[in-house]
Amino acid sequence: MKNLSKNALRAQLLGGTAAALALALTGAAAAQDAAVDETLEEVVVTGSRIVSPDISSVSPVHVIGGEFIRQSGATNIQEILLESPQFGVPGLSRSNSAFLTSGTGAATVDLRDLGSDRTLVLFDGRRVVAGRPGTATVDLNVIPTQFIERVDVLTGGASSLYGSDAVAGVVNFVFKKDFEGVEATAQYGITEEGDDEQYQASVTAGGNFADGKGNMMLHIGYSDQQGVLSRERDNTMLDDIDLFRLTGNPDDFGTPSEPFLSSFPTQGRFDTGSGRTWTYGQDGELRPCFSTNGGTAPANCGDYAGEQIGPDGFNRQNYRTIAVPVQRYLFAARGHYEVAENLNFFAEGTYANTRSSREIEPFALGSDNIYPASGGLMNIETVVNGVTMVNPLVPDAIVADAVDSDGDGLRDISFARRLLEFGSRTGSVNRDFFRFAAGFEGSILDDKFNWDVSYVYGRTTESQQSNGQVNVLNFASALAGIQDVNDANNNGSTTDVICANADARAQGCVPINIFGNGSISQDAINYIAADQTLETRITQQVINANISGSLFEMPAGPLGVAIGGEYRKESSSANNDALTNAGLNAGNALPDTAGSFNVKELYAELNIPILADMALAESMNLRGAGRISDYSTVGTVYTYSVGLDWSPIEDIKFRATYARSVRAPNIGELFTGPSQTFPSGLTDPCAGVGATGGGATGDNCRSNAGVAANIAANGTFTINQSDLQGISGFNSGNEDLFEETSDSYTIGVVLTPSNVDVLRNFTITADYFSIEVKDAIVAPPRQFILDQCYAQGDAAFCDLITRRPTATATNSTGSIEFINAPLVNGGALKTEGLDITVRHATGLEGIGINGTLNSRITYTNYFKGYTVPVPGADRDPFVGEIGDPKHRFTANMTYSHEKFDIGLTGTYLGKSYEDDQFLAAFGLEPDDISVGAEVYLDLNATYRVGESVELFGGIDNLLDNKAPNLLSGTTFNVTGTDTAADVYDVLGRRFFVGARVKF
């Protein structure tokens, strides 16, 4: 019944939207340009601190108008920003955060794909508290889209103007001021598949008071995006893997091989050490063979030999998520009051509550999670008072087949099991954001200078509850079952099973039966289940003072200056539950993190008019800025920039900038404690080293006592598979980190050919950009650590390696126990390219049509982009790969009439390639596997009913483009989506309709 009603609703929406679009006779897109034209003078807010109508940014600024945002129907401003080619793959979004331990449902942006922490987000030119603990990343869920006047995107380094983190650029949200009246909006949306229903409602009200001396605005908003599960879409219902991973043939890339199920089944998989693997078939019978995806039973499969068995694996996709649900409550207020002539008080406050949840498959538990010290072996025999007892829960056939694998005289097995009885792993996130800003502003010296003083306080708290994990200590106790022979324990019964350990029994231990589907009792679940909690808190305080204006007149114009200072203090904490801290919930140990820093800053900006009103020099201005920042963590740093703009004639302006920017390490990078991990695929450089020879590597290996003892015993350094699989280590922050630095260059031209009739209504800009980040904060790869220690003899890297001094039950003398990887200032990044923007606005009366046509095309051609993970490593290019195509553009056109608007937006993602390092592992070249270009079209329309009511609607992904198959086993796959869900549209065609009432 639910699906039927959704289908009917989709038909109504499609018909209603088509009817609204039919009101117009011609097509095209966003009313963005009209909004931009009205606010061009205010662009100085982003790109310069000098308040003057004659100042414009010498760095490129891309402006997204509020009217375009309103007409788009976007629930979250992230959706609009990601259409602009300057933005890369978001670090966090609804479609890539289901598997995260924190940050589910958050929305971030990433300019030039240099990392979200290198993009500075501002509200009206002021800083915003982060949305994730330990970072500077702002969660865009806190922004009321109906409150936005425009969004200014400044590309290129801007630390001299705005401080740390503005390495790739600045995203400045400029909010409405002096709003009068009441505007109420309601909107509903749904996909063509009948899922991801979305609801929005908001009320914005404002008015003047005190005879126009003051203005107050209020906004209340609510939105609900209900999300999509993988099982709700035909193409993501079943576990698969890319066939290319199985064949190595590039022609097979994108072809699913299915089923490709998990080998952790709900009925259990049991290895006895005899060479046979036991499981329960679909008929419920125990058999000595296991086939994950189905096949012919081998000869040792008893009565099943030669028959088709399975599939025995587990379909994880049935429990995964494509887009997480997000629910938001927003409240915003802002106001100002003229206290006296040239003295205004202003204040603004924002509160946002974001709630999200996630669902992923039930926990996959292996015996190595419970018994890491014994190599994942579970004894099925227990010695009690000198008597060896067999666990009565273990089937007789498995007991008979089990052998003593570890030499302790007891039979043991290993197992893998999906804990379906515990339910899906789910998590709920409740995130509260509060920000308050207040201050005074005014002018002095006959309005020659403007000044402002402000205080900003921001706080983000998050409470996360997760379930589906287990207490491994309790699990181990519950697995050690014995027959109860004490009548007093079980009312005379001698067949019941109890936990072997008396202390565990006293604490409520209940034996667990892991053999077969549905075999785990609720009492055992209650004893073993371990919910996870995470509590975070981030605070930010900023005191800011600025003064700007004109010092004196020069022959070419006034000498503009801005001077200011800022004090900022930030703190962050993240606290996990005790089991998570200790790594006793079958996951890696995660530490709590807490830290703080403060910074005191002074800056100055100068605009020097050089030439004006001369031949080939309509104007020429030199811009310079510098900032001194004193951090409590990294000390004093300096940033600066210089820019030049030159207009030889009125219709042409050339501009160029150079900027030195910094990013100070954030709290997480500085203070995160050791977090355990278990790396794979490592090669020990000492393997095979003998008593002599081997060059520097041999000498460095033999200097370790454990390695030397192993060589003495075996002739050469000898390790086994358990040694390679038994390597662990800890990732961590580093309080000795220093700042990243970047050099960015832009060179561009702005053409406004007002004197050429055919081009009079065009504005064309072209800007070359280059940004290079040095001393980037990275974790060195563990194989690199090994190579630097043993091949190069670098003691700093050798200190990160711990070898076992003596042998253990499963590991050899001298084998690697830990390789730690603290963050270091050792990486580099670079991106380089060309931005071109063409705008056009014209009336259509000349061809007999009432109304105006506005259009805009923004194109980015990335020339190069790469990372260097550690000094001396090869460049790892990312431009041209999936998510970072060399060619991207967005085109908007809008036809506006007195009664209606109709708009079309097209977004182009160029042809892209698989990761070059991934391909190299298969002996392929970087361009051997590609994904074709994608063009997305979005259509919207608004119809005005009188002066107070607007009806609007639209179709996103009008062509219903399907995301390319980027399946499990490939580089850019987002788990559960069968594609790069943070790059391509995973929802398909969708509709929205709404109404807006103004009075």
C-alpha angles and dihedrals in degrees: 000000000000093000091047092054091048092051091051090048091051090054091050092048093049092049093045093048092048090050091052091049092049089065087079126067097204134038140229144110154259127020085216098118095054089054092047093051091055093053105036092114090058095056086095086081087075115045100021137045092205109104106215135120089231095059123091130171117273088201119073114270121191112201126204112194125225093234091058090050091051094050094047093070090222115165093202126031088228088075091061097043093052090061089066112091093225090072124080133199110319116243090220132022139139091271101051107036105072094100097044122114089219136008098049110169095009119138123215139165133223121199115213090351091275093129133281091260089062093057114082116213118202137182109216090337095310130109125262128213115252124257098214124056117254094014141086092228115129120216107227091206087087094066119096103218092203089060095057120109092182143322119239116203111196111191122203133041115317106166092124089063103032108017133233124006096031091110098122094026146275134287107201119189109206112199130207121271133196093017114176128193134018127291121186122186133186125180139175129193139179138173123246087250089061097246140101092051111194130202129189132179130166143161124205120187133175144158147164125258140180093044092308096310092116142031131198128194130188131187130188119182141172131187134175125192106184100200136221129259122214092239090060093069124065095222095053102039097097134050112251142160131215109269088222089071089060100041105025088222111136089212088067094057110122094020112120120229104204146225095026098163132183116268088221099089129189091239094051136247118236130193114198099187090247094099094263128107117207130208142148118263126221087268089060093247121135113240134176097238137065131203115185097198100018131268147139115319115242125240094265091059094096115217090000095060111133094009127115110260135179152327084217098169131098128256105228094180090073088071103036134101133234098186123007119229116252127192121188136190115191133187123177134171134176136170146159136203133195103234093180138339108307091002122100131175118211135183137175135181135187130189122183130177115194122188123187138162137196138203127198133162123293116276118284106220124191128187087244087067089059101034107030093150093058096045093260097304120146118202111227089190124066129192110226117179089340094310121114110226128187119226101253092210092067111092114250093239092057091046090052093048097045121103136194099265100170100042098243094122094252127103114244141180138193123226144189122201140169109228097222092154088066090057130228119326103255133176136189124204126199112187124183123195124189127176130172128182128180137163150122131271136180147129135264139191096039093316093303092124131041121201138182137182121193144172122208126191121184133176133180122186127180132191117192127186120189134175140186098076126112139224101244094201091055090043091055091050092048092050092056096079127168135180113268108237095167110097092202092063099059110020095271097316118139097182102063121107122232135179111274095225113079093204090053090050089053089056093053102270114177119192115246125219109207095173114107139355116312092001097130111095124224090241090057091047091052091052096046107033114107118191117206127225132191124186120186135180129186125182133184131186123185130181112190135180127181138173126184141166143100121319097193143324120278126191090264097040143292121332103238122208139176125188128178150150136215138193118196132179124185132182133179137182135179120188124190127192118271096256091053090049090054096041090239098132094076091268134094118285111264120196129218114250129207133161147130142201140184133208133197116202142184124188140177133192127193131192113195117191106214105174136007139173094006135125108284088359112079083158140342125185134179117210126195134172137176137182134193115203126187112198124192086220110041102017125229121352131179130214129181143167139193129197140177131200122188129182110190087183132007095263098052131059126179119198136182135176140183120195135182108204136176140205116203114212112267127233095266093051091049104039111022109126126226113301115193123234137171110221121200137200096044126148119212107225089208095060109120095010111145136204091280138018129028095120119238091341091055093049093048092048094049090051088075111086094217093052091047091051091050091051091048091053099042107024091241132035102278126190134171136218092269089057092057092043092045096064114120134168146166132254114208148158123262125223090201094066118124132200127295115233130205137190117207130183131189127183119179152150133221118204122195102168098193092154095058110077098209091049099035096111096046131099116190126186129180123183131180114208136189125179123180123182119201130192089021114187109249142151108244114237112256095234088054089052091053093048094047091050100046104026097036101027093228105170093200090063094040088058088064093060125081121189127194110257092205137018123271130201091280107014134069129239110271095016118142114268102171138014109182122201114196118179116269138182093251111113138085136203134190137181129179134175151113131277120201124184126183121187128185132179127175143154117243099211090105091068095042099262123119116227140040136278121216123184138174135182122191116188131181125193111191110207096186143343129176145154129221106208096198136356112287094018122124120263113266107210119212102172109098093026125108109294092022108060117177090235126047133155142167122206125192130185128177132185110202124196131173090259104030149012127212124189142183127196123190125192121193125198112187129226110294138193140222118259111287095222091050090052093046089062087064094045093254132136122246094257098044095099122040142166119223126246120276129213118194121193125198122190127196138171137187126197121193116218103196119314099306109042131064126183116199140174143158150181120236119202088016093186092050092233112196117223114250117258107263097162137188112296095038128102104249101038115129107213114256097016106074089224144052092286093182090058108034132044109265098177102062126206113357137174137214133187131179150152133234123199122194128186 
